Amino acid sequence: MLRFLTGGESHGPALVAIIDGLPAGLPIREEDINTELRRRQVGYGRGGRMQIERDEVTILGGVWQGCTSGAPLVLSIANRDWENWRDRPLPAVTVPRPGHADYAGMIKYGFDDARPVLERASARETAARVAVGAVAKILLGQFGIRVGSYVERIGPAVAEIAAEPLPALWARAEESDVRCPDPTAAQAMREAIDSARAAGDSLGGIFVVGAVDLPVGLGSHVQADRRLDARLAAAVMSIPAVKGVEIGPAFQNAALPGTQVHDEFLPGTYRRPRRASNRAGGLEGGMTNGMPLIVRAAMKPIPTTLTQRRSVDMRTGEPAMTRYERSDVCAVPAASVVGEAVVAWVLADVFLEKFGGDHMDDVRAHFQREAVVLDDTPWGSA
Ligand SMILES: Cc1cc2nc3c(=O)[nH]c(=O)nc-3n(C[C@H](O)[C@H](O)[C@H](O)COP(=O)(O)O)c2cc1C
């Protein structure tokens, strides 16, 4: 069983993650994890914190001679901002921000200061999850499985995405500071972020995570908690501020008759018929069907805004306006990288359920013997 936990606060000394259940023999290098951490930190619309942090992982355990040993993999990412606060208390937050965890967390844990709540609710925690996802990507990459993402919408600006293989979209997204493969829309996204910043406001948007070259049959239809669509939705929904998840063009499909939605089979090689389309987004019956996986996520606008919002001081019960604390204006490009991490994690988990073993040599043998991978999957971006 593959599992992980993260710990650490936004302004604490470090974030940590422990991954348990990895097979031995998986090559792990800090620089590969750091590449993913850097991808989370860039993006038009980020706040001042990302100028301070330059995330780098330290491996504290679980690696022997460059490869996993089978012991828990222990990762740590230092918070540089901690140095700025170690000798003075962080300011109390007694006025909860609409849309953040402040209010519910204060009531639940019995504080009149939201600081201990927001320190952990902060999406700074997603740095640890990106490190965990980087390890999952390394595992999947050993079997040719690639995970990527792009941004489809920021506020009012929407990309026009023609059907083309996902890796081509991902490559263009990688060149863009808003992670958008459509340059015209990318410019509109930057302008939307600039306008929101000037207005003291914030924006959300939509990102699309995909995976290609997946074997058929990861996940299962036989039990609710083994359905891969359910597991992916839970993982993507666990990203702070993500409030909607869709597999393939699910909400468009809901408006169409079945004959225009369900992907027909065309003759291919033995046990590997081709599909005429990919409106299922790569999943049928809670299992991968060999087509590209497509998970779309809606992120709400960032709750902290320079423009003050009406609230109540929890110490006095009196009306009060929210106070601004350094914040992103828009974090959809970063969330899209976090989305890749959580999707990669779930895929690594179901991959090991099907092909797992104690050592990577066992996993490779299972994969070579049993995996059915489609040769021809041209429909990337349904
Ligand atoms: C990558 C990323 C960066 C974020 N940055 C901020 C931020 O700077 N300020 C903020 O108020 N919320 C930010 N958020 C969103 C909050 O963490 C989130 O809204 C809050 O924890 C409440 O959780 P909920 O929106 O899921 O209900 C960010 C989210 C992500 C994924």
The ligand as an ORCA input file, in Angstrom:
! r2SCAN-3c Opt
* xyz 0 1
  C      -1.028     27.018     -5.403
  C      -2.037     27.731     -4.534
  C      -1.718     28.979     -4.023
  C      -2.643     29.652     -3.210
  N      -2.298     30.893     -2.746
  C      -3.169     31.544     -1.935
  C      -2.853     32.851     -1.426
  O      -1.777     33.409     -1.704
  N      -3.758     33.460     -0.627
  C      -4.948     32.883     -0.303
  O      -5.750     33.483      0.408
  N      -5.282     31.666     -0.772
  C      -4.428     30.976     -1.570
  N      -4.773     29.740     -2.047
  C      -6.094     29.175     -1.720
  C      -6.250     28.838     -0.248
  O      -5.200     28.007      0.201
  C      -7.613     28.141     -0.019
  O      -8.646     28.867     -0.613
  C      -7.876     27.997      1.495
  O      -6.963     27.077      2.054
  C      -9.300     27.527      1.820
  O      -9.562     26.245      1.307
  P     -10.708     25.995      0.231
  O     -10.640     27.134     -0.768
  O     -10.348     24.687     -0.411
  O     -12.021     25.966      0.935
  C      -3.884     29.062     -2.887
  C      -4.179     27.787     -3.402
  C      -3.268     27.121     -4.226
  C      -3.613     25.763     -4.768
*
